[in-house]
Amino acid sequence: MTRRFVLNETSYFGAGSREAIAEEVARKGLKKALIVTDSSLVKFGVVAKVSEVLDKAGVPFEIFDDILSIISLE
């Protein structure tokens, strides 16, 4: 069975981009969000800023934070 998965169809960046998430979800008629991140972004509160926008808009979401970050200090 073939499945279609579209990534990064719409990207926002810059001041006010977080608030655009709720508008984009509503415009596309989406029902739920998946936040894929690493544990450091959870630890430092970045994910909370995104999840607050989704909460205010009434959009249910799941967080997957088991992504490995590779940081080179060289």
DSSP file (Angstrom, degrees, kcal/mol; ACC not computed):
  #  RESIDUE AA STRUCTURE BP1 BP2  ACC     N-H-->O    O-->H-N    N-H-->O    O-->H-N    TCO  KAPPA ALPHA  PHI   PSI    X-CA   Y-CA   Z-CA
    1    1 A M              0   0    0      0, 0.0     2,-0.3     0, 0.0     0, 0.0   0.000 360.0 360.0 360.0 130.2    0.0    0.0    0.0
    2    2 A T        -     0   0    0      2,-0.0     2,-0.4     0, 0.0     0, 0.0  -0.671 360.0-167.0 -86.4 136.5    1.4    3.4   -1.0
    3    3 A R        -     0   0    0     -2,-0.3     2,-0.5     2,-0.0     0, 0.0  -0.932  10.6-143.9-120.7 147.0    1.3    6.2    1.5
    4    4 A R        +     0   0    0     -2,-0.4     2,-0.4     2,-0.0    -2,-0.0  -0.945  17.3 178.7-112.5 131.5    1.9    9.9    0.8
    5    5 A F        -     0   0    0     -2,-0.5     2,-0.5     2,-0.0    -2,-0.0  -0.974  10.6-160.5-133.9 116.8    3.7   12.0    3.4
    6    6 A V        -     0   0    0     -2,-0.4     2,-0.4     2,-0.0     3,-0.2  -0.869   8.5-166.8-104.2 124.6    4.4   15.7    2.6
    7    7 A L        -     0   0    0     -2,-0.5    -2,-0.0     1,-0.2     0, 0.0  -0.877  63.6  -2.3-110.9 141.7    7.1   17.5    4.5
    8    8 A N        +     0   0    0     -2,-0.4    -1,-0.2     2,-0.1     3,-0.1   0.824  69.3 153.9  55.4  39.3    7.7   21.2    4.7
    9    9 A E  S    S+     0   0    0      1,-0.2     2,-0.4    -3,-0.2    -1,-0.1   0.883  74.6  23.4 -64.2 -37.0    5.0   22.2    2.3
   10   10 A T  S    S-     0   0    0      2,-0.0     2,-0.4     0, 0.0    -1,-0.2  -0.998  74.0-172.8-131.6 131.1    4.8   25.6    4.0
   11   11 A S        -     0   0    0     -2,-0.4     2,-0.4    -3,-0.1     6,-0.0  -0.978   2.5-174.3-126.3 138.5    7.6   27.2    6.0
   12   12 A Y        +     0   0    0     -2,-0.4     2,-0.3     5,-0.0     4,-0.1  -0.955   8.8 168.8-124.6 147.2    7.5   30.4    8.1
   13   13 A F        +     0   0    0     -2,-0.4     2,-0.1     2,-0.1    -2,-0.0  -0.986  35.1  42.1-152.6 158.4   10.4   32.1    9.8
   14   14 A G  S >  S-     0   0    0     -2,-0.3     3,-2.0     2,-0.0     4,-0.3  -0.415  96.2  -9.8 100.4-177.7   11.1   35.4   11.5
   15   15 A A  T 3  S+     0   0    0      1,-0.3    -2,-0.1    -2,-0.1     0, 0.0  -0.288 131.5  12.5 -57.9 131.7    9.1   37.5   13.9
   16   16 A G  T 3> S+     0   0    0     -4,-0.1     4,-0.9     1,-0.0    -1,-0.3   0.429  87.0 122.7  84.0  -0.4    5.6   36.4   14.4
   17   17 A S  T <4  +     0   0    0     -3,-2.0     4,-0.5     1,-0.2     3,-0.5   0.847  67.9  57.9 -66.8 -33.3    6.1   33.0   12.7
   18   18 A R  T >4 S+     0   0    0     -4,-0.3     3,-1.6     1,-0.2     4,-0.5   0.921 103.3  53.2 -61.1 -42.3    4.9   31.0   15.7
   19   19 A E  T 3> S+     0   0    0      1,-0.3     4,-0.7    -3,-0.2     3,-0.5   0.756  98.2  65.8 -65.9 -23.3    1.6   32.7   15.7
   20   20 A A  H 3X S+     0   0    0     -4,-0.9     4,-2.4    -3,-0.5    -1,-0.3   0.667  83.0  78.8 -71.7 -15.9    1.1   31.8   12.0
   21   21 A I  H <> S+     0   0    0     -3,-1.6     4,-2.5    -4,-0.5    -1,-0.2   0.939  92.3  47.8 -58.4 -48.8    0.9   28.2   13.0
   22   22 A A  H  > S+     0   0    0     -3,-0.5     4,-2.2    -4,-0.5    -1,-0.2   0.892 112.1  49.6 -62.8 -40.4   -2.7   28.3   14.2
   23   23 A E  H  X S+     0   0    0     -4,-0.7     4,-2.6     2,-0.2    -1,-0.2   0.902 111.8  48.6 -64.2 -41.4   -3.8   30.2   11.0
   24   24 A E  H  X S+     0   0    0     -4,-2.4     4,-2.1     2,-0.2     6,-0.2   0.899 110.1  51.1 -67.0 -41.4   -2.1   27.7    8.8
   25   25 A V  H  X>S+     0   0    0     -4,-2.5     5,-2.1    -5,-0.2     4,-0.7   0.929 114.1  44.3 -60.7 -45.8   -3.6   24.7   10.6
   26   26 A A  H ><5S+     0   0    0     -4,-2.2     3,-0.7     1,-0.2    -2,-0.2   0.912 111.5  53.1 -65.7 -43.4   -7.1   26.3   10.3
   27   27 A R  H 3<5S+     0   0    0     -4,-2.6    -1,-0.2     1,-0.3    -2,-0.2   0.872 114.3  41.9 -60.9 -38.4   -6.6   27.2    6.6
   28   28 A K  H 3<5S-     0   0    0     -4,-2.1    -1,-0.3    -5,-0.2    -2,-0.2   0.530 108.6-123.5 -88.1  -6.3   -5.6   23.7    5.7
   29   29 A G  T <<5 +     0   0    0     -3,-0.7    -3,-0.2    -4,-0.7    -4,-0.1   0.794  49.3 168.5  70.6  27.2   -8.3   22.1    7.8
   30   30 A L      < -     0   0    0     -5,-2.1    -1,-0.2    -6,-0.2     3,-0.1  -0.412  25.2-162.8 -75.4 152.1   -5.8   20.0    9.8
   31   31 A K        +     0   0    0      1,-0.3     2,-0.3    -2,-0.1    -1,-0.1   0.666  65.6  15.3-110.1 -22.9   -6.9   18.2   12.9
   32   32 A K        -     0   0    0     27,-0.1     2,-0.3    -7,-0.1    -1,-0.3  -0.993  62.5-140.9-154.9 151.5   -3.8   17.4   14.9
   33   33 A A  E     -a   61   0A   0     27,-2.1    29,-1.9    -2,-0.3     2,-0.5  -0.862   2.2-152.4-117.9 151.6   -0.1   18.3   14.9
   34   34 A L  E     -a   62   0A   0     -2,-0.3     2,-0.7    27,-0.2    29,-0.2  -0.987   9.7-158.4-120.8 119.3    3.1   16.3   15.5
   35   35 A I  E     -a   63   0A   0     27,-2.9    29,-3.1    -2,-0.5     2,-0.5  -0.886   9.1-168.6 -98.8 115.8    6.0   18.3   16.9
   36   36 A V  E     +a   64   0A   0     -2,-0.7     2,-0.2    27,-0.2    29,-0.2  -0.928  29.3 126.2-109.4 122.7    9.3   16.5   16.1
   37   37 A T  E     -     0   0A   0     27,-2.6    30,-1.4    -2,-0.5     2,-0.3  -0.833  54.7 -91.0-155.5-175.5   12.3   17.8   18.0
   38   38 A D  E >>  -a   67   0A   0     -2,-0.2     4,-1.0    28,-0.2     3,-0.7  -0.747  40.3-107.2-109.3 166.5   15.2   16.9   20.3
   39   39 A S  H 3> S+     0   0    0     28,-0.5     4,-2.8    26,-0.5     5,-0.1   0.764 113.8  65.0 -66.0 -25.1   15.1   16.9   24.1
   40   40 A S  H 3> S+     0   0    0      1,-0.2     4,-2.3     2,-0.2    -1,-0.2   0.897  99.8  50.9 -65.4 -39.3   17.3   20.0   24.3
   41   41 A L  H <4>S+     0   0    0     -3,-0.7     6,-1.6     2,-0.2     5,-1.4   0.805 112.2  47.9 -69.9 -27.5   14.6   22.1   22.7
   42   42 A V  H ><5S+     0   0    0     -4,-1.0     3,-1.5     4,-0.2     6,-0.2   0.935 111.3  50.9 -70.3 -48.4   12.1   20.8   25.2
   43   43 A K  H 3<5S+     0   0    0     -4,-2.8    -2,-0.2     1,-0.3    -3,-0.2   0.854 111.5  46.8 -57.9 -39.1   14.5   21.4   28.0
   44   44 A F  T 3<5S-     0   0    0     -4,-2.3    -1,-0.3    -5,-0.1    -2,-0.2   0.344 115.8-110.7 -92.5   7.4   15.1   25.0   27.0
   45   45 A G  T <>5S+     0   0    0     -3,-1.5     4,-1.2    -4,-0.1    -3,-0.2   0.510  82.2 121.4  85.3   4.9   11.4   25.9   26.5
   46   46 A V  H  ><S+     0   0    0     -5,-1.4     4,-1.2    -6,-0.2     3,-0.3   0.926  77.5  48.7 -67.5 -43.4   11.4   26.2   22.7
   47   47 A V  H  > S+     0   0    0     -6,-1.6     4,-3.0     1,-0.2     5,-0.2   0.868 105.2  59.7 -64.4 -36.6    8.8   23.5   22.3
   48   48 A A  H  > S+     0   0    0     -7,-0.3     4,-2.1     1,-0.2    -1,-0.2   0.863 100.7  55.5 -60.3 -35.9    6.6   25.1   25.0
   49   49 A K  H  X S+     0   0    0     -4,-1.2     4,-0.9    -3,-0.3    -1,-0.2   0.879 112.7  41.6 -65.3 -37.0    6.4   28.3   22.9
   50   50 A V  H  X S+     0   0    0     -4,-1.2     4,-1.8    -3,-0.2     3,-0.4   0.916 113.5  51.5 -74.7 -44.4    5.1   26.3   20.0
   51   51 A S  H  X S+     0   0    0     -4,-3.0     4,-2.7     1,-0.2    -2,-0.2   0.816 103.6  59.8 -65.8 -29.0    2.7   24.1   22.0
   52   52 A E  H  X S+     0   0    0     -4,-2.1     4,-2.4    -5,-0.2    -1,-0.2   0.897 104.5  49.9 -62.7 -40.3    1.2   27.2   23.7
   53   53 A V  H  X S+     0   0    0     -4,-0.9     4,-1.5    -3,-0.4    -2,-0.2   0.923 112.6  46.6 -64.0 -44.3    0.1   28.5   20.3
   54   54 A L  H  X>S+     0   0    0     -4,-1.8     5,-2.8     2,-0.2     4,-0.5   0.905 111.5  51.8 -65.6 -41.3   -1.5   25.1   19.4
   55   55 A D  H ><5S+     0   0    0     -4,-2.7     3,-1.4     1,-0.2    -2,-0.2   0.938 108.7  50.3 -58.6 -48.2   -3.2   25.0   22.9
   56   56 A K  H 3<5S+     0   0    0     -4,-2.4    -1,-0.2     1,-0.3    -2,-0.2   0.834 111.8  48.5 -60.4 -33.0   -4.7   28.5   22.4
   57   57 A A  H 3<5S-     0   0    0     -4,-1.5    -1,-0.3    -5,-0.2    -2,-0.2   0.499 114.4-117.8 -86.1  -4.0   -6.0   27.4   19.0
   58   58 A G  T <<5 +     0   0    0     -3,-1.4    -3,-0.2    -4,-0.5    -2,-0.1   0.771  63.2 148.3  73.8  25.7   -7.5   24.2   20.4
   59   59 A V      < -     0   0    0     -5,-2.8    -1,-0.2    -6,-0.2   -27,-0.1  -0.843  42.8-137.1 -96.6 117.2   -5.3   22.0   18.2
   60   60 A P        +     0   0    0      0, 0.0   -27,-2.1     0, 0.0     2,-0.3  -0.396  31.1 177.4 -68.6 151.0   -4.3   18.7   19.8
   61   61 A F  E     -a   33   0A   0    -29,-0.2     2,-0.3    -2,-0.1   -27,-0.2  -0.981  25.7-144.2-151.3 160.6   -0.7   17.7   19.4
   62   62 A E  E     -a   34   0A   0    -29,-1.9   -27,-2.9    -2,-0.3     2,-0.5  -0.934  16.7-142.3-122.4 150.4    1.9   15.1   20.2
   63   63 A I  E     -a   35   0A   0     -2,-0.3     2,-0.6   -29,-0.2   -27,-0.2  -0.969  11.2-171.6-116.2 125.6    5.5   15.7   20.9
   64   64 A F  E     +a   36   0A   0    -29,-3.1   -27,-2.6    -2,-0.5     3,-0.2  -0.957  14.5 165.3-112.5 110.1    8.2   13.3   19.7
   65   65 A D  E     +     0   0A   0     -2,-0.6   -26,-0.5   -29,-0.2   -23,-0.1  -0.022  41.9 103.9-117.7  30.4   11.5   14.4   21.3
   66   66 A D  E     +     0   0A   0    -28,-0.2     2,-0.4   -27,-0.1   -28,-0.2  -0.005  45.9 126.6-101.7  28.6   13.7   11.4   20.7
   67   67 A I  E     -a   38   0A   0    -30,-1.4   -28,-0.5    -3,-0.2     2,-0.4  -0.699  59.3-126.8 -85.3 136.5   15.7   12.9   17.9
   68   68 A L        -     0   0    0     -2,-0.4     2,-0.4   -30,-0.1    -2,-0.1  -0.692  16.9-150.3 -86.9 134.3   19.4   12.8   18.3
   69   69 A S        -     0   0    0     -2,-0.4     2,-0.6     2,-0.0   -30,-0.0  -0.865   3.0-158.0-100.9 135.5   21.3   16.1   18.0
   70   70 A I        -     0   0    0     -2,-0.4     2,-0.5     2,-0.0    -2,-0.0  -0.954  14.7-179.2-114.9 114.3   24.9   16.0   16.8
   71   71 A I        -     0   0    0     -2,-0.6     2,-0.6     2,-0.0    -2,-0.0  -0.955  14.3-154.0-117.5 125.4   26.8   19.0   17.8
   72   72 A S        -     0   0    0     -2,-0.5    -2,-0.0     1,-0.1     0, 0.0  -0.865   8.0-171.5 -98.6 126.5   30.4   19.5   16.8
   73   73 A L              0   0    0     -2,-0.6    -1,-0.1     1,-0.2    -2,-0.0   0.197 360.0 360.0 -99.5  15.4   32.5   21.7   19.2
   74   74 A E              0   0    0      0, 0.0    -1,-0.2     0, 0.0    -2,-0.0   0.454 360.0 360.0 -83.5 360.0   35.5   21.8   16.9
